[in-house]
């Protein structure tokens, strides 16, 4: 029986740190991260190399691929969370962060040495986490987390919270889809990114019959100021999900997946919006 192979769509930002493994492995080569069939996870790249976080035997497991494409000794570690239902990893400013859903709690672990050791567990309790998947983005403001359902046929509410490691604090919780009656609507497959001083939560909007929308906020020191309505992306396709987001300057880019069940085929489309105005 062939080994299970995870095919990963990777959006990576490289931060080269002098004196460390300054070159990521050649992505044309195939590297087996785990032999566990059905193991899921994400990857990020930084000055150490390529980090992976996968669920192996019900336990999140971190591994580091060095510049030679091999798993680095001393960097393989397990995180003390059992059977998380969703997990994401980010890297920013020399800090590697893993966020997971365990029951009705967000669990966050942080490493400042490439995954050799991890901070004490930070937790955030929310009953709205049940049945949701998360997406995470880290920057100078902290670690931004959104959670939503992934099934476009059963849209639900979308939520946001931010974590700062110094001090250890969860803050600025927001019910993203809690809008006025004229702009109400649930959604699915939410993704979060920042562009300048804006938080942008991109999602499949059930209120617009499956087109892409976002709700934006201006980041503040004591509170964030959220727009009173969602913003529409200039996309003309009906989508099943938002698969990834990124930003350059004030422009947010999103990859969208659509699928025609009648033709049994799908397409991936790139949409963008300048968030500096409206």
KOLTIDREN-922231 format. One line per field, with one value per residue: residue number from 0; residue in three letters; x, y, z of N, C-alpha, C in turn. Coordinates in steps of 0.001 Angstrom, whole numbers. Atoms other than C-alpha are relative to their C-alpha. Example, Ala and Ser with C-alpha at 12.3 -4.5 7.8 and 13.67 -1.06 7.14 Angstrom:
<nodes>
seq = [0|1] $
type = [ala|ser] $
n_xx = [890|-820] $
n_yy = [-1190|-1190] $
n_zz = [0|-60] $
ca_xx = [12300|13670] $
ca_yy = [-4500|-1060] $
ca_zz = [7800|7140] $
c_xx = [900|-770] $
c_yy = [1200|1090] $
c_zz = [0|730] $
</nodes>
This chain:
<nodes>
seq = [0|1|2|3|4|5|6|7|8|9|10|11|12|13|14|15|16|17|18|19|20|21|22|23|24|25|26|27|28|29|30|31|32|33|34|35|36|37|38|39|40|41|42|43|44|45|46|47|48|49|50|51|52|53|54|55|56|57|58|59|60|61|62|63|64|65|66|67|68|69|70|71|72|73|74|75|76|77|78|79|80|81|82|83|84|85|86|87|88|89|90|91|92|93|94|95|96|97|98|99|100|101|102|103|104|105|106|107|108|109|110|111|112|113|114|115|116|117|118|119|120|121|122|123|124|125|126|127|128|129|130|131|132|133|134|135|136|137|138|139|140|141|142|143|144|145|146|147|148|149|150|151|152|153|154|155|156|157|158|159|160|161|162|163|164|165|166|167|168|169|170|171|172|173|174|175|176|177|178|179|180|181|182|183|184|185|186|187|188|189|190|191|192|193|194|195|196|197|198|199|200|201|202|203|204|205|206|207|208|209|210|211|212|213|214|215|216|217|218|219|220|221|222|223|224|225|226|227|228|229|230|231|232|233|234|235|236|237|238|239|240|241|242|243|244|245|246|247|248|249|250|251|252|253|254|255|256|257|258|259|260|261|262|263|264|265|266|267|268|269|270|271|272|273|274|275|276|277] $
type = [unk|unk|unk|unk|unk|unk|unk|unk|unk|unk|unk|unk|unk|unk|unk|unk|unk|unk|unk|unk|unk|unk|unk|unk|unk|unk|unk|unk|unk|unk|unk|unk|unk|unk|unk|unk|unk|unk|unk|unk|unk|unk|unk|unk|unk|unk|unk|unk|unk|unk|unk|unk|unk|unk|unk|unk|unk|unk|unk|unk|unk|unk|unk|unk|unk|unk|unk|unk|unk|unk|unk|unk|unk|unk|unk|unk|unk|unk|unk|unk|unk|unk|unk|unk|unk|unk|unk|unk|unk|unk|unk|unk|unk|unk|unk|unk|unk|unk|unk|unk|unk|unk|unk|unk|unk|unk|unk|unk|unk|unk|unk|unk|unk|unk|unk|unk|unk|unk|unk|unk|unk|unk|unk|unk|unk|unk|unk|unk|unk|unk|unk|unk|unk|unk|unk|unk|unk|unk|unk|unk|unk|unk|unk|unk|unk|unk|unk|unk|unk|unk|unk|unk|unk|unk|unk|unk|unk|unk|unk|unk|unk|unk|unk|unk|unk|unk|unk|unk|unk|unk|unk|unk|unk|unk|unk|unk|unk|unk|unk|unk|unk|unk|unk|unk|unk|unk|unk|unk|unk|unk|unk|unk|unk|unk|unk|unk|unk|unk|unk|unk|unk|unk|unk|unk|unk|unk|unk|unk|unk|unk|unk|unk|unk|unk|unk|unk|unk|unk|unk|unk|unk|unk|unk|unk|unk|unk|unk|unk|unk|unk|unk|unk|unk|unk|unk|unk|unk|unk|unk|unk|unk|unk|unk|unk|unk|unk|unk|unk|unk|unk|unk|unk|unk|unk|unk|unk|unk|unk|unk|unk|unk|unk|unk|unk|unk|unk|unk|unk|unk|unk|unk|unk|unk|unk|unk|unk|unk|unk] $
n_xx = [857|-828|88|856|-772|725|-289|190|-103|-834|-279|-1111|-797|-1308|-707|-1327|-696|-1422|-554|857|138|458|553|1000|-284|544|1359|260|-209|1056|-471|1034|40|594|539|1340|1053|1043|-545|247|-829|-398|-1427|-456|-1439|-692|-1441|-442|338|1439|621|1286|742|952|582|-489|507|846|-818|-698|-1429|-767|-1255|-695|-803|-1109|-358|-293|1249|151|545|-1085|-13|122|1111|1262|588|1447|677|845|1433|435|1029|591|871|-517|-1244|-693|-1291|-499|-1308|-233|-922|-741|900|808|1205|967|1317|805|1273|177|1315|470|-1109|-1168|-1262|-1104|-1367|-942|-1416|-918|-1255|209|768|-698|782|1244|492|1170|1214|954|1327|1123|1226|1129|925|227|-1024|480|272|-630|-1410|-622|-1065|-842|-991|-785|-733|-461|1122|273|491|1413|647|1423|549|1222|245|-641|972|781|1424|506|-727|212|-581|-1456|-481|-1399|-650|-1429|-840|-1317|-814|-535|243|814|1336|968|733|723|927|1003|929|-219|1221|1073|175|1368|929|-141|-1272|-208|-322|-1006|-1029|-832|-1417|-567|-1445|-322|-1289|-36|-552|-164|625|1315|286|925|502|567|800|1097|1146|1273|981|-140|134|-1247|-1103|-995|132|-860|308|-1273|-85|-1198|-604|-218|-743|934|1070|1|1214|453|974|1364|515|-1045|-482|-1|-1146|402|-48|1273|249|545|-1108|241|-803|-1204|-1043|-1133|-35|-1285|109|-1155|448|1422|781|201|202|631|240|1366|240|1378|111|1227|259|537|-1127|-1006|-1274|-49|-951|-535|-28|-610|730|-731|705|-733|788|-318|1164|1231] $
n_yy = [-1195|-1192|-942|-1161|-1181|-1248|-1012|-1231|-1282|-736|-1409|-133|-1217|401|-948|590|-389|328|981|1172|686|-1163|376|1054|1072|-50|515|982|1329|528|365|610|-567|1015|1151|263|-288|-871|-1062|-1314|-1019|-1147|-275|-1380|-101|-1138|124|1339|946|214|645|664|452|1023|796|1378|731|-879|-1024|-905|272|-970|430|-1032|412|-919|-372|1209|713|1079|-376|-374|585|-964|-923|737|-98|141|-1032|676|-143|1293|48|-1281|123|-895|-618|-858|-472|-1220|-441|-1432|-617|998|754|1031|178|1015|-201|1208|121|1201|-170|-1376|-865|-234|247|-620|239|-879|356|-1041|629|880|1199|884|-12|-733|-714|550|-46|-1095|523|-928|803|-554|1057|-114|746|1346|269|-1008|64|-1285|-523|-803|-894|-707|-1189|-785|-233|1219|1148|-182|1299|26|1345|78|1322|162|514|-1102|326|-236|-1170|-352|-1260|-93|-707|-428|-441|-229|346|-608|845|-861|1089|1114|-589|90|-1258|-516|968|-609|816|-622|-11|-672|-1232|-522|873|-183|577|1216|1173|903|302|1186|-27|-1319|-166|-1315|-572|-1433|-825|-1277|31|632|1431|347|1375|355|1213|269|-667|630|-1055|-394|1245|716|-791|-318|-1270|-127|-1042|-622|-772|-801|453|-1034|414|421|748|-61|-602|852|-561|388|931|728|-544|1005|94|-7|1353|317|1435|661|780|952|-342|-831|942|-686|-1450|-647|-1431|-800|-1373|-86|898|1363|995|1229|1066|491|1288|293|1372|319|1419|575|297|667|-679|-1250|-1021|-883|-1367|-997|-1272|-972|-1245|-1022|-223|-1297|-876|679] $
n_zz = [0|122|-1104|188|356|-178|999|-747|670|-930|193|-928|-38|-472|-857|-90|-1220|130|-924|-107|1276|762|1284|-121|952|1352|-83|1051|-534|-850|-1332|-821|-1348|-855|721|-519|961|-521|-834|577|-610|804|16|174|195|-597|98|-383|1055|143|-1151|207|-1177|419|-1077|87|-1156|-796|-672|920|25|784|601|764|1136|180|1363|766|244|-960|-1298|-897|-1336|-1076|231|-19|-1335|-71|-776|-980|283|492|1041|389|1171|1038|-439|951|-473|620|-457|176|-947|-755|-870|647|-807|408|-611|185|-703|-815|-614|124|-370|834|-681|716|-465|692|-92|460|416|1155|-320|-932|-1235|184|-1173|-682|801|-164|335|129|16|748|402|1444|728|323|1405|856|334|-238|843|-880|620|-1010|409|-1138|-911|-749|769|330|177|347|105|809|566|1305|960|564|-10|-1355|-483|-1401|-441|53|-1175|27|-1235|198|-1150|-164|-890|-1066|-954|493|-57|1095|-22|1166|600|872|775|1305|810|-739|751|23|725|1451|405|-779|791|-528|987|-204|414|-272|-54|-547|333|-255|1065|-676|-1333|169|-72|1070|-99|1301|-154|937|-606|344|293|1406|772|178|518|-1015|-706|-1177|-959|-328|-1237|-223|-1247|-998|-1194|-1045|662|1462|547|1103|930|-350|1009|690|1267|1063|877|1421|550|653|-33|-1186|-547|-1073|-1168|88|-392|-615|158|-217|268|374|-223|-363|841|-499|1044|-491|967|-148|645|400|483|717|-238|1223|884|-824|142|-738|414|-1032|512|-870|-87|-824|-340|-742|-1215|-567|147|-444] $
ca_xx = [0|1433|2186|-316|932|-220|-446|-41|-775|1899|1922|5322|7065|10802|12603|16322|18170|21982|23806|20872|19774|19504|18286|15073|15143|14492|10712|11042|12138|9697|10194|8134|7158|4982|3926|605|-2261|-4717|-2345|-3182|-1259|344|3825|5633|9146|11567|15305|15544|14052|10589|8499|5681|3001|1019|-1254|427|-1349|-3701|-808|447|4046|6536|9366|11958|13335|16791|18580|19515|15850|16279|14459|16722|17656|16709|13781|11184|8811|5246|2778|715|-2736|-4719|-6712|-7116|-9908|-8101|-4583|-2540|1063|2596|6020|6808|9677|11531|8464|6884|3271|854|-2857|-5250|-8857|-9257|-12906|-14245|-10795|-8145|-4694|-1572|2076|5034|8690|11521|14228|12871|10724|13329|11232|7778|6158|3512|72|-2098|-5849|-8983|-12415|-15334|-18392|-18583|-15499|-17513|-17534|-15307|-11934|-9409|-7169|-4250|-2052|805|2343|3616|123|14|-1601|-4952|-7342|-10667|-12949|-15784|-17422|-15788|-18897|-20421|-23747|-24065|-22825|-22472|-21242|-17624|-15549|-12203|-9787|-6170|-3366|-357|2523|3858|1858|111|-3289|-6271|-8097|-10510|-12938|-15328|-18419|-17505|-20857|-22890|-24026|-27069|-30191|-29537|-26043|-26598|-25429|-23472|-20419|-17802|-14057|-12951|-9334|-7614|-4771|-3618|-2854|-1354|-3447|-6403|-7621|-9330|-11460|-12229|-14979|-17585|-20690|-23982|-25867|-24527|-25282|-21734|-19575|-16492|-16747|-14700|-15282|-12526|-11370|-8945|-6520|-6434|-4533|-7576|-10081|-10487|-12993|-14933|-16789|-20567|-21040|-19133|-17128|-17441|-14432|-14534|-15134|-17788|-17621|-19651|-17162|-17092|-14317|-11571|-8350|-5697|-5088|-2059|-1380|1078|791|-2916|-3978|-5413|-5255|-7410|-7425|-10920|-11997|-15132|-16429|-19007|-20481|-22283|-19030|-17039|-14329|-13174|-11243|-9037|-9274|-7307|-9246|-7905|-9108|-7464|-8554|-7203|-10440|-13758] $
ca_yy = [0|3369|5927|8715|11884|15336|17796|21235|24631|26807|30570|31338|34489|34022|35747|35049|35124|35351|32424|30020|27677|30500|28509|26522|23169|22814|22430|20279|17390|15188|14878|12470|14380|11620|8138|8394|8121|10964|13161|16846|20027|23195|24452|27800|28951|31181|31539|28051|26297|24827|23969|21452|20776|17562|15427|12087|9598|12342|14595|17745|17105|19734|18956|21164|20602|22139|23467|19905|18879|16542|16573|18343|16441|18260|20128|17345|17915|17184|19715|18837|18944|15793|15338|18982|19413|22184|23608|26322|27516|30950|32560|36241|38145|35012|33607|30361|29993|27062|27631|24704|23983|21514|21114|24622|26153|27775|26515|28487|27459|29665|28882|31399|28860|27233|24645|23180|24216|25717|28198|27331|26802|29886|29177|31004|29527|30056|27870|29128|27044|23828|22438|25219|25416|28181|30398|32298|35252|36752|40209|43027|43412|39801|36563|37030|34061|33569|30565|29479|26429|25014|23522|26067|24222|24873|28441|29789|32704|33882|35094|36801|37257|38417|37185|39124|37168|40154|40341|36987|38364|37484|40629|42353|39474|40240|38549|39206|38364|40293|42999|45202|43579|45070|43569|40394|37014|33999|32626|29904|29315|32562|33705|36609|38898|42435|45180|48329|49130|47029|43610|41943|38824|37290|34672|33041|35115|33235|36561|37166|33643|32415|35306|36569|39331|40686|42607|45044|46743|49529|48361|50415|50364|50016|48638|47878|49798|47403|48472|48387|46313|43775|44701|42898|41684|42269|38617|37336|33654|31601|29985|27001|28290|30848|28837|31445|35171|37458|41189|43552|47102|47951|45275|41974|38928|35825|32502|31121|27583|26801|23372|22305|19022|18537|18648|17112|19740|22846|26053|28282|32050|34991|38047|41260|44468|47689|48098|51613|53222|51358] $
ca_zz = [0|-977|1654|2166|589|1720|-1119|387|-1067|456|776|2296|3355|3780|6618|6320|9651|9482|10998|10677|7895|5362|2387|2204|425|-3276|-3531|-6644|-4467|-2585|1167|3279|6432|7849|6808|8638|6174|6715|8739|8218|8837|7501|6653|6928|6007|7889|8462|9953|6917|6345|9395|9274|11859|11389|13524|14143|16379|17544|18677|16852|15803|14604|12187|10481|6995|6631|3556|2548|2481|5433|8767|11272|14428|17619|16067|16079|18988|20051|21422|24459|22833|22148|18932|17881|15355|13452|13545|11818|12065|11379|11667|12214|13803|14849|16599|15425|16567|16396|17056|17511|18415|21275|22224|22884|23378|21237|22245|21288|21596|20666|19904|19592|18675|15534|17293|19651|22659|23120|25491|28055|26598|26088|25973|24866|25592|23202|22725|19116|18215|17996|14457|13103|11388|11991|9913|11452|10469|12523|12274|14499|16005|17214|16053|14318|14448|12649|12854|10580|9065|5947|4285|1850|1990|5736|6273|9784|11847|11659|14634|15246|18159|18491|20759|22008|23536|25549|27683|27217|26259|24062|22989|20594|20073|17208|15803|12160|10589|13182|10751|10291|8830|5386|5359|7343|6220|7289|5573|5323|4712|6372|5957|7739|6698|7496|4988|6466|9544|8315|9410|6452|6972|3572|3259|1056|1674|1810|1629|-1894|-3119|-2732|-3930|-2118|485|3359|6529|7394|10582|11370|14056|17244|20536|22795|20277|16586|14453|12232|9109|9501|6343|4308|1198|-2104|-4061|-7854|-8633|-10990|-10100|-7667|-5294|-2999|-763|-174|-88|787|1241|1127|963|-701|536|691|-1778|-550|-2819|-2416|-4218|-4777|-5541|-7505|-8472|-11023|-9805|-13105|-15046|-12167|-12500|-10685|-11208|-9057|-9492|-8079|-6861|-5348|-3697|-2546|1092|1617|401|466] $
c_xx = [885|-195|-955|862|-863|430|-358|119|674|83|1050|645|1333|648|1368|724|1462|412|-855|-37|-626|-575|-1002|278|-670|-1375|-336|213|-1154|618|-1165|79|-558|-534|-1423|-1050|-1060|509|-185|898|275|1513|226|1511|536|1499|550|-175|-1509|-508|-1290|-620|-1075|-535|415|-443|-826|740|650|1513|695|1270|578|799|1087|313|337|-1250|-240|-568|1151|-149|-91|-1153|-1351|-554|-1505|-572|-1074|-1480|-447|-1146|-619|-811|447|1287|628|1308|389|1400|142|968|771|-847|-868|-1200|-890|-1288|-872|-1353|-7|-1308|-537|1078|986|1230|1119|1315|939|1425|841|1349|-220|-733|728|-717|-1185|-448|-1125|-1246|-849|-1353|-1023|-1262|-1101|-880|-228|1033|-481|-324|661|1436|589|927|740|965|730|717|415|-1107|-300|-405|-1507|-608|-1458|-462|-1368|-229|680|-964|-841|-1502|-639|719|-346|631|1535|470|1506|477|1493|763|1311|806|624|-899|-858|-1466|-786|-870|-761|-832|-1042|-837|-50|-1277|-1196|-181|-1445|-870|158|1297|284|367|1075|1012|750|1407|634|1526|299|1397|-37|659|113|-556|-1384|64|-1026|-363|-766|-759|-998|-1272|-1306|-1055|70|20|1342|1119|917|-229|1074|-626|1324|-88|1286|546|254|752|-916|-1190|195|-1319|-412|-987|-1393|-615|1160|340|41|1302|-489|181|-1375|-333|-633|1091|-483|790|1075|1140|1212|-116|1418|-182|1343|-442|-1436|-889|-34|-315|-594|-105|-1330|-149|-1471|-28|-1364|-245|-578|1096|1104|1379|-55|1023|471|215|657|-821|790|-851|935|-842|259|-1179|-1239|-24] $
c_yy = [1234|901|1116|1220|1223|970|1336|1187|952|1459|361|1368|-358|1110|-588|560|-393|-1039|-1232|-703|989|-344|-1131|-1070|225|-646|-979|-1421|-387|-439|-574|567|-1012|-1130|-320|397|869|1100|1342|1023|1148|140|1499|-24|1228|-240|-1352|-1007|-70|-794|-679|-299|-959|-716|-1448|-738|854|1147|905|-189|978|-655|1159|-635|1048|262|-1205|-830|-1149|534|221|-692|1111|968|-708|16|-169|1081|-653|348|-1299|154|1364|-159|890|603|781|457|1255|291|1480|486|-975|-837|-934|-279|-1071|253|-1199|159|-1333|169|1389|1004|159|-263|586|-353|852|-487|1149|-580|-1048|-1279|-969|-85|938|630|-777|251|1225|-472|1115|-838|717|-1144|-2|-766|-1358|-121|952|-392|1400|389|1043|840|742|1190|768|270|-1217|-1129|131|-1367|208|-1448|45|-1447|-62|-454|1142|-255|183|1197|325|1336|-79|898|266|302|144|-332|771|-849|801|1218|-1096|394|-281|1253|224|-1067|732|-1072|612|125|584|1398|476|-866|113|-607|-1306|-1148|-826|-310|-1266|283|1378|-65|1411|415|1463|691|1412|-84|-634|-1497|-289|-1476|-303|-1318|-153|482|-651|1031|463|-1232|-625|770|412|1393|70|998|509|739|810|-338|1185|-536|-504|-770|111|599|-767|752|-509|-945|-727|690|-1114|53|24|-1366|-341|-1480|-405|-908|-995|346|1019|-868|678|1498|494|1483|564|1446|14|-921|-1397|-910|-1256|-1004|-659|-1314|-136|-1402|-210|-1500|-687|-414|-746|625|1346|957|769|1372|918|1279|945|1230|922|390|1366|969|-648|-1436] $
c_zz = [0|1199|-327|-255|171|-1082|601|-916|960|-419|1031|-127|629|796|279|1214|-119|1030|159|-1349|-985|-1358|191|-1034|-1342|2|-1116|505|921|1323|782|1409|986|-859|430|-1029|661|907|-694|666|-942|57|-103|-160|709|-106|391|-1127|-150|1194|-434|1355|-501|1221|-209|1254|931|662|-1044|111|-936|-538|-799|-1118|-214|-1453|-868|-264|947|1309|980|1357|1042|-151|-56|1420|-91|903|842|-184|-650|-988|-315|-1280|-1143|528|-1141|625|-758|529|-295|1069|855|938|-838|888|-621|771|-358|680|736|767|-273|405|-1156|857|-854|654|-837|224|-550|-423|-1085|287|910|1340|-210|1320|677|-841|346|-514|-94|-165|-765|-472|-1509|-817|-473|-1489|-965|-360|129|-1141|820|-825|1111|-614|1251|1011|866|-930|-160|-302|-396|-10|-666|-393|-1364|-1081|-564|3|1373|609|1448|329|-5|1146|-108|1417|-288|1282|-53|977|1127|149|-637|111|-1269|51|-1297|-715|-836|-683|-1403|-807|741|-592|65|-895|-1512|-528|740|-921|657|-1097|333|-520|180|62|479|-425|417|-1183|556|1406|-38|287|-1087|149|-1288|142|-1138|656|-462|-381|-1446|-903|-354|-646|1146|581|1070|945|538|1328|-3|1376|927|1200|1108|-565|-1500|-468|-1246|-889|345|-1020|-657|-1319|-1036|-782|-1452|-641|-566|64|1323|535|1045|1252|-356|514|642|-237|253|-299|-416|94|485|-830|599|-1172|622|-1134|324|-752|-323|-584|-638|136|-1231|-964|714|-213|719|-571|1226|-603|1029|-56|888|240|762|1210|626|-84|540|-453] $
</nodes>
